[in-house]
């Protein structure tokens, strides 16, 4: 609560991504891996733990109105205080709302690429008299979950509110929760709860749908929330609690022939499997560890960024692996020129001062087995010549199908994560 979230053709062709296609390779969609969204990301601008209150504003409104009655205000108490109060009053006996953020009940937004949620157990309503003396209090928990789709402009939201505890003198209380979306949303306003009576242990819950009306640009949709409480006999001048979330939708801009929405501040991870892509995966892992760029390596590098322009991808590919710039090695089965960072990223060596693949670090696949299973037979790479570690790319002799499969994984990832031009992503080489 009291936080803001800031902005920050369905099949992608292999050639458009800067990877060669091989007619004898198995279908790419049988070998690709979906983006790994197993680790939710906490909104980087959020803060939890500090007390935030609109009680001063409520007092000023009350005084300006010349009112002599009771009035209320809303405070997000610190996590420590909320836990101490709950332990002292037995409020822990009232269960918190449950959603995908269960386990992260700290009032911050947490997200995957296609969902975001929060659970805030620390929302306190305070009823005061004309002198500001506390008459009664109630402690609430709120929860939200927004489930998006990479192939639809409509999403589902579930909002929950529960009163965890109340002091004996608290009069009858009602809750009003309103959701407002940006101008291109339908509906623009959703009355989640309207003067809904609420008491200790009562869970209010509503699931509803919102959709973006397509435009010709990326729609960064600010979804605004207001929550207010009214006590029987009190002056209804309480400033509402306000916060927001953000969604990005597009119609056939990031991925052709589809429309969809994502959480724009979440950085997804592309998994590249050694078991599926063999030496192509090992080449990427070798580069992430041994070259200073550490491209896409979460621990020590920076995210890679999608390059959407097919013509620029082709130029990048030509610079590193073009005609006359690469000589296949007959010792490598179905040898092909593989490069990393991908030609379909802004980190491509060709966009960073490299005009010939010879300037990249050079590696070659090493045959380990002879079973006929390419990823198993060609598992690893070894450097060729001298490597300084400061090269801006790596170029490898990689069996063509493995090269193609890994490129296809990136193409599939672009779709499932709905990456726009210059969207960042991490890359993790996995064992399986």
N, C-alpha and C positions, 0 to 999 in steps of 0.2 A: 504494500500500500504506500501511498505518497511517493511514488517513484515514476520515472518516465523511461520508456524504451525508445532509444534514438535509432535513427537510421545509421544509423550509419547510412523437314520430312522426319517422321517419328524415328526412323532408323538412320543413324548417322553413318555415312559411307566411310569406309576405311581410307580411301584415297583423300577424302576431304579432311581427315584427321592427320594426314601426313604419314600413313603407314601403308605398305604395299599389301594388296589383296592377292591371295593364292587360291586358284580355283580348286586345287586338290585338298585344301585344308577343310576340316570339319566346320559346320556353321558356327559363326562367331557367337551367336546367342546361346549356344550350348556350352560355351566355355567362359562366359563373362561372369564377373562377380558384382553384386549390387553394392552400393556405397555402405560403408560401415557406420551406422548411427547408434552404436551400442553405448557410447559414452555421452550423456547429455552435457551440454555446455551452459554454464551460468552466464546470464547477461552481464557483460563486462562493466557496464555503467551502474549496476545495481549495488546498493549497500544494505546490509542487514545488521541489526543490532542496535542502532541508534534510535532514540525516542524522537518521534515527529508528531506534532500536535497542531490542530487548528483551534485550540481552546482560546488563544489570545484573540483571534479574529471573531470567534463567537461572543466573547465578552464585549468586544468593541461594538458589534452589531446590537447586542442587547442594550448597551448603554445608549447608543445612538437612537434606538427606537423608543427610549424612555420606558421600557418595560420593567415591571416590578415582579413578574412571575418567574417561574423556573425556566432554565434553558439548558441545552445540551451541547456537547462537543465530542469530537472523535480523536483519539490518540493511537498511534502505532507504538506500543510500548516496546522496550528492549527485550530481546530474547531471554536474557537472564532474569529480568523482573517477571516476565510472563511465566517462566518455569517455576520461580519461587512462589508466585501467587497461586499457581495451579496446585503445587504440592501442599501449600498451607490450607487451601480451601476445598481440596478434593475434586477440583475441576477436571483433573486427569481422568476421572471416571467417565466423563463424556468423551466419546471417541472423536478424533479429528476426521474431517472429510478425507476420502480416499480417492486418489487419481494416480497418474504416472509419476507425480512428484513425491509420492509417499516415500519417506526416507530423507527428503530434502525440504523439511517444513520450516523454512527460514524466511519466507516472504519475498524471495527473489524469483524472477522468471528463470526457468530452465528450459532448454530447447533441444530438439533434434531438428533435422532439416524440414520435416513435415509435421511437426507438432511443437507446442510450447505449453507449459503449465506452471502453476505456482500453488503453494499452500502457505497461508499466512495465519498463524495461530494467535496473533498478538494485537488484535484490534479491540480497543477499549472505548466504550461509550461512557461518558461521565455526565451526570445530571447535577446542575448547580443552582443555587438560589441567587437572588439579585445581588448579593454581596460576593458571589464567586465561591461560596462554601459548598463543598461536595455533599450532595444529598444521597446519591446512589450511583452505583457503577455496574457495568456488565462487560464481560470479556467474550469476544467472538473469534471464530476462525473462519476465514474465507478460503475457497479453493476454485481454481479455474483450469480448464484444459481446452485447448484449441487443436483440432485435428484437421490438417490440410491435405491436399491431393496434388500430385505433380501433373495430373491430367484432368483437373476440374477447377473451375473458378469458384466453386462452392465449398465451404468448410462448415464443420460442426463445432459448437462450443458448449461446454457444460459448466455452469456456475453453481457453487454451493456456499451456503452460509449456515453456521450453527452457533448457538449461544452456549458457551462453555460454563459460564457461571454468572450469577447476579446477586447483588446485595439485597437484603430483606425489604428495604424501602423502595425498591425500583417499581414504578408504576407500569401498567401495561405498555408494551413497546411494539412499534411496527417498523419494518424495514422496507426501504425503497431502493432498488438497484436498477440502473439504466445503462444500457450499452448503446453507444453511438459510433457509427462507422463513417468513413470518409464519403465524399460526395458521390463516388462511383459505386458505393455499396448498395445492396438491396437485401433487407430493408435498411434504411438509414438509421432507424432507432428501434431498439428492442426493449420492451418493459419486462425485465427479468422478474423482479418482484415489485409490486406496487401496494404500498401500505399493508404489507403482509404481516399479520401478528406473529411474534416470535417469542419463545420462552426457552428456559434452560433445557438442553438436551434435544431440542427440536431441530431437525435438519431440513433446510429449504434447498431445493435442487431444481434446476431447469436446464434442459438441453434444447438448443435451437440452432437454426442454420442461417448463415449469412453468405452472400455471393457478391463477387465483383462483376460489374457490368463492363465488358471488354472495351478498352480504348486502344489507341495506336502507339502507346508508350508503356513503359513499366509503371505500374500503379503501386506506389508505396502507401499502403492504407494504414492510417492512424486510427486505431480502435480505442475509443475513450470510454472510461467507466466512471460512474458516480454511485456512491453508496451513502445513504442517509438513514438516520433513525429518528423517530418521533415518539416522545413519551406523553402519555395521557396527562393533560393539565399543564403541559409545558408550552412555551412560545416556540412556534415552528420557524426558528431563524438559524438553526444549526447549519454551518457551512458543510457541504458534503465532502466526504473523502473522495479524492479523484486520483486516477492513475491511468496508464495506457499500455497498449501493446502494439506491435507492428507486424504487418504481413506484406509481402510483395507478390503481386500477381502480374501475369503477362499473357497475351493472346498471340501465340505463334511467333514470338520474338526470340526467346531463348532456345526453343525447340520447335521445329516446323510441324505444322498440322495438329498441334495440341495447344491447350491452354491449361494453366495451372498456377498454384500459389505455393510459396515457401516461406520459411522464417529467414529473413535476409541476413541476420547477424550471426547465424550459426554457420560454422565452417565445416563442411562434411569431409569424410575421409574415404579415399579410394583404396581398396585392398587389392593388391596384386599378388597372386598366389604362386609360390614356387612349384607346387604340385601341378598346377595348370600351365604355367608359362615358362617353367624351367630356366634356362640361361638368360632369357629376356628379363625375368624378374631378378635374377642374380646380378645382372648388369646394372639395374636400377639401384639395387641395394649397395653394390660396390661403389657406385657414384655418390650415393647419399652419405656413405661413411668416409670415403677417401678423398673426395673433392670438396673444396672449401665452400661451394655453394650450398651443399646439404639440402638440395631442392626438395621441398615437400616433407622433410623430416621434422616431425613435431618437436622433438627434444632439442634440436640445435639449429634447425633451418627455418626458412620462411615458407608460407604456402605457395604452391604453384597457382597460376591464374589462367583460366580458359581464354584462348584466342579463338574467336568465333569465325573470323573471316577465312573462307575457304581459299581465296587467292593468296592471302598472306601465309597460310599454312603451306601451300604449294611452294611458295618462294623459300620458306624455311627449309623444307625438305630438299629442294634442289641445291641449296647452299651447302648442306651437310652431306647429302647422299646422291646428288645429281649425276647425270651422265658424265663419265670421265673422271669422276671424283672418288669412285669406290671400285675396287677390284675384288670380285668374289674369290673366296678361298675354297678350292676343290676339296680340301680336307674337312670342311664343315658341311654337313648334310643340308642341301637346299639353302645354301648360304644367302643371307640378305643383309642389307645395311640397316642396322637398328640404331636409333639415337635417343638420348635423354639429356636434358629435358625434352618432352615431346614437341614435335613441330606445331602441334595445336595448343601451345601455351605461350604466354608472353616471356617465359624464361628460356625459350628456345635459343640455342647458341647463335643462330642466325640473326636474332634480334638484339644480340648483345656483343656485336663486333666480330663474329666468326663468319668468314665468307667461304671457307673450305673445311670439309670434315677432317682433313689432316691436322687441323689446329686443335681438335678435340683430343681428350685422352682416348687411347685405343685399347680395346679388349677383344678377345676372341673366345668363342665357346669351346669347351673341352668335353670330348666324349668320355663318359664314365661307364656306360653300359651299352649293350647291343641287343636290346629286347624288341626294338621297333616302336617303343613308346617314347616319342620325342622328349617330353618334359623330363622323363626318368633317365633317358640316355644322355641328354645334354642338359645337365643340371647347373653347371657353373661356368664362370668366365675367368680368364687370367689376363693380366695386362700384357700389352705388346710395347716394347721399347720403354723409354723413360717417361715417367709420370711425375710432374711437379706438384700436383694437387691443386694448382690454381687454374686449371683448364676450365673453360666455361661450358663444357659439354663432354659427353662420352659418346663414342661411336664404336659399335661392336659388330663382329661377324656372328650372326645369330641365325639358326635355322628359320627359314621363312615363315612357316606356320606359327612358330612361337612368337615371332615378331608381330604377326597379324593378330593372333589371339590377344596379346597384351594391348595392342592398339584398339581392338574391339572392346576390351574391358573399359577403356577410357571412354569410348563412344557411348557405351551403355550407361556408364556413370553420369555422363553429361545429361542424359535423359532422366534417369531416376532421381538425380539430385537437382535437376532443372537449373543447371548452371547458366548464368547469363555471361555475356562477354565481360572478361576481367574479374569474374567471381573467383575467389580463392578456394583452394581445397588442399587437404593434406594427402600424402600418399604413404601407405604402409605396406611393406613387403611381408607377407605372411608365409607360414610353412604349408598351409593347406587352404 
